[in-house]
């Protein structure tokens, strides 16, 4: 099972980073061809919505576009909502790997959802977090 971190979704919108934008869009195209192989993590959805609101405030996108872009985004993959079982994994990952709070939460949610590959530029690429491997799609 795959998951994609918020940064990849943000780059898919970012025309100021055309190389990363192209790679992000290519990754999404590839992942959507394999139905059921990728989940959208709740934390990623919330962070992406926050990013859209920041873009709205900065007048980079119109207020009316926030909802439509978000709807298109969450339609890509099934939404995986974490449960209370995420917290023990969070504490374990946070302690053993010295990760930030939000990175630990993201990896714990991945573990609960059965994710084995997380696409992100925010972690050490190739690192195996107990069967969860991080792949940098921009490398």
The 8 nearest C-alpha neighbors of each residue, nearest first, counted from 0:
[[1, 114, 36, 115, 37, 113, 116, 2],
 [2, 0, 37, 116, 114, 117, 36, 115],
 [1, 3, 117, 38, 37, 39, 118, 114],
 [2, 4, 118, 117, 119, 5, 7, 1],
 [5, 3, 119, 6, 7, 118, 43, 2],
 [6, 4, 43, 8, 7, 47, 9, 46],
 [5, 7, 9, 8, 4, 10, 119, 120],
 [6, 8, 10, 9, 5, 23, 4, 11],
 [9, 7, 11, 5, 6, 10, 12, 23],
 [10, 8, 6, 11, 7, 12, 5, 13],
 [9, 11, 13, 20, 7, 12, 8, 19],
 [10, 12, 20, 8, 23, 9, 24, 13],
 [13, 11, 10, 9, 14, 20, 8, 15],
 [12, 14, 10, 15, 16, 11, 20, 9],
 [13, 15, 16, 17, 12, 20, 10, 11],
 [14, 16, 13, 17, 20, 10, 12, 18],
 [17, 15, 14, 19, 13, 18, 20, 10],
 [18, 16, 20, 14, 19, 15, 21, 13],
 [19, 17, 21, 20, 16, 22, 137, 23],
 [20, 18, 22, 21, 16, 17, 23, 10],
 [19, 21, 11, 17, 10, 23, 18, 22],
 [22, 20, 24, 18, 19, 23, 17, 25],
 [21, 23, 25, 19, 20, 24, 26, 18],
 [24, 22, 26, 20, 11, 25, 21, 7],
 [23, 25, 27, 21, 26, 22, 11, 20],
 [24, 26, 22, 28, 23, 27, 21, 29],
 [27, 25, 23, 29, 24, 28, 30, 22],
 [28, 26, 30, 24, 29, 25, 31, 23],
 [27, 29, 25, 31, 26, 30, 24, 32],
 [28, 30, 26, 27, 32, 31, 25, 33],
 [31, 29, 27, 32, 33, 28, 26, 37],
 [30, 32, 33, 28, 29, 34, 27, 75],
 [33, 31, 30, 29, 34, 28, 27, 36],
 [34, 32, 31, 30, 36, 35, 29, 37],
 [35, 33, 36, 32, 31, 37, 30, 76],
 [34, 36, 37, 33, 38, 76, 77, 0],
 [35, 37, 0, 34, 33, 1, 38, 30],
 [38, 36, 1, 2, 0, 35, 76, 30],
 [39, 37, 77, 76, 2, 78, 79, 40],
 [38, 40, 78, 76, 77, 79, 2, 41],
 [39, 41, 79, 43, 42, 78, 38, 44],
 [40, 42, 44, 80, 43, 79, 45, 78],
 [43, 41, 45, 44, 40, 46, 105, 104],
 [42, 44, 5, 46, 40, 41, 45, 47],
 [45, 43, 41, 47, 42, 46, 48, 40],
 [44, 46, 48, 42, 47, 43, 49, 41],
 [47, 45, 49, 43, 48, 44, 42, 50],
 [46, 48, 50, 44, 49, 45, 5, 43],
 [49, 47, 51, 45, 50, 46, 44, 52],
 [48, 50, 46, 52, 47, 51, 45, 53],
 [51, 49, 47, 53, 48, 52, 54, 46],
 [50, 52, 54, 48, 53, 49, 65, 55],
 [51, 53, 55, 49, 54, 50, 56, 48],
 [54, 52, 50, 56, 55, 51, 57, 49],
 [55, 53, 51, 59, 57, 52, 56, 60],
 [54, 56, 52, 58, 60, 53, 57, 59],
 [57, 55, 53, 58, 54, 52, 59, 60],
 [58, 56, 54, 55, 59, 53, 60, 52],
 [59, 57, 55, 56, 60, 54, 61, 62],
 [58, 60, 54, 57, 55, 61, 56, 53],
 [61, 59, 55, 58, 54, 64, 62, 65],
 [60, 62, 64, 63, 55, 58, 59, 65],
 [61, 63, 64, 65, 55, 60, 66, 52],
 [64, 62, 61, 65, 66, 67, 60, 55],
 [63, 65, 61, 67, 62, 66, 68, 60],
 [66, 64, 68, 67, 63, 62, 51, 69],
 [65, 67, 69, 68, 64, 70, 63, 62],
 [68, 66, 70, 64, 69, 65, 71, 63],
 [69, 67, 71, 65, 70, 66, 64, 72],
 [68, 70, 72, 66, 67, 71, 65, 73],
 [69, 71, 67, 73, 72, 68, 66, 74],
 [72, 70, 68, 74, 69, 73, 67, 75],
 [71, 73, 69, 70, 74, 75, 68, 8],
 [74, 72, 70, 75, 71, 69, 76, 44],
 [73, 75, 71, 72, 76, 70, 77, 69],
 [76, 74, 73, 72, 71, 31, 77, 39],
 [75, 77, 38, 39, 74, 37, 78, 73],
 [78, 76, 38, 39, 79, 75, 74, 37],
 [77, 79, 39, 40, 38, 80, 76, 41],
 [80, 78, 40, 39, 41, 38, 81, 77],
 [79, 81, 41, 78, 40, 82, 108, 112],
 [82, 80, 108, 85, 79, 83, 111, 41],
 [83, 81, 84, 85, 80, 86, 111, 108],
 [82, 84, 85, 86, 81, 87, 88, 111],
 [85, 83, 82, 86, 87, 88, 111, 81],
 [86, 84, 83, 88, 107, 82, 108, 87],
 [85, 87, 89, 88, 84, 83, 90, 107],
 [88, 86, 90, 89, 85, 91, 84, 83],
 [89, 87, 91, 107, 86, 85, 90, 92],
 [88, 90, 86, 107, 92, 87, 103, 91],
 [91, 89, 93, 87, 88, 92, 94, 86],
 [90, 92, 88, 94, 89, 93, 95, 87],
 [93, 91, 89, 95, 94, 90, 96, 103],
 [94, 92, 90, 98, 97, 103, 91, 96],
 [93, 95, 91, 92, 97, 96, 90, 98],
 [94, 96, 92, 93, 97, 91, 98, 90],
 [95, 97, 98, 92, 93, 94, 128, 91],
 [98, 96, 93, 94, 95, 99, 92, 103],
 [99, 97, 93, 96, 103, 102, 100, 92],
 [98, 100, 102, 101, 103, 97, 93, 104],
 [99, 101, 103, 102, 104, 98, 93, 89],
 [102, 100, 104, 103, 99, 105, 98, 106],
 [103, 101, 105, 99, 104, 100, 98, 106],
 [102, 104, 106, 100, 93, 101, 89, 105],
 [105, 103, 101, 107, 102, 89, 106, 108],
 [104, 106, 102, 108, 103, 107, 101, 109],
 [105, 107, 109, 103, 108, 104, 110, 102],
 [106, 108, 89, 110, 104, 88, 109, 105],
 [107, 109, 111, 105, 106, 110, 81, 85],
 [110, 108, 106, 114, 112, 107, 111, 105],
 [109, 111, 107, 113, 108, 112, 114, 106],
 [110, 112, 108, 109, 113, 107, 85, 81],
 [113, 111, 109, 110, 114, 108, 79, 81],
 [114, 112, 110, 111, 0, 109, 115, 1],
 [113, 115, 0, 109, 1, 112, 110, 116],
 [114, 116, 131, 0, 132, 130, 1, 113],
 [117, 115, 1, 132, 131, 114, 133, 2],
 [118, 116, 133, 2, 3, 1, 134, 119],
 [117, 119, 3, 134, 135, 133, 4, 136],
 [120, 118, 135, 4, 121, 134, 117, 3],
 [119, 121, 135, 122, 136, 137, 6, 118],
 [120, 122, 119, 123, 6, 135, 4, 124],
 [123, 121, 120, 124, 119, 133, 126, 135],
 [122, 124, 126, 125, 121, 133, 120, 135],
 [125, 123, 134, 133, 135, 126, 122, 120],
 [124, 126, 133, 134, 132, 127, 123, 135],
 [125, 127, 124, 123, 132, 133, 128, 122],
 [128, 126, 132, 131, 129, 130, 125, 133],
 [127, 129, 131, 130, 132, 126, 92, 106],
 [130, 128, 131, 127, 132, 110, 92, 115],
 [129, 131, 128, 127, 115, 132, 110, 116],
 [132, 130, 115, 128, 127, 129, 116, 114],
 [133, 131, 127, 116, 126, 125, 115, 128],
 [132, 134, 117, 124, 125, 116, 118, 126],
 [135, 133, 118, 124, 125, 136, 117, 119],
 [134, 136, 120, 119, 137, 124, 138, 118],
 [137, 135, 138, 134, 118, 119, 22, 120],
 [138, 136, 135, 19, 22, 120, 23, 18],
 [137, 135, 136, 120, 134, 124, 19, 22]]
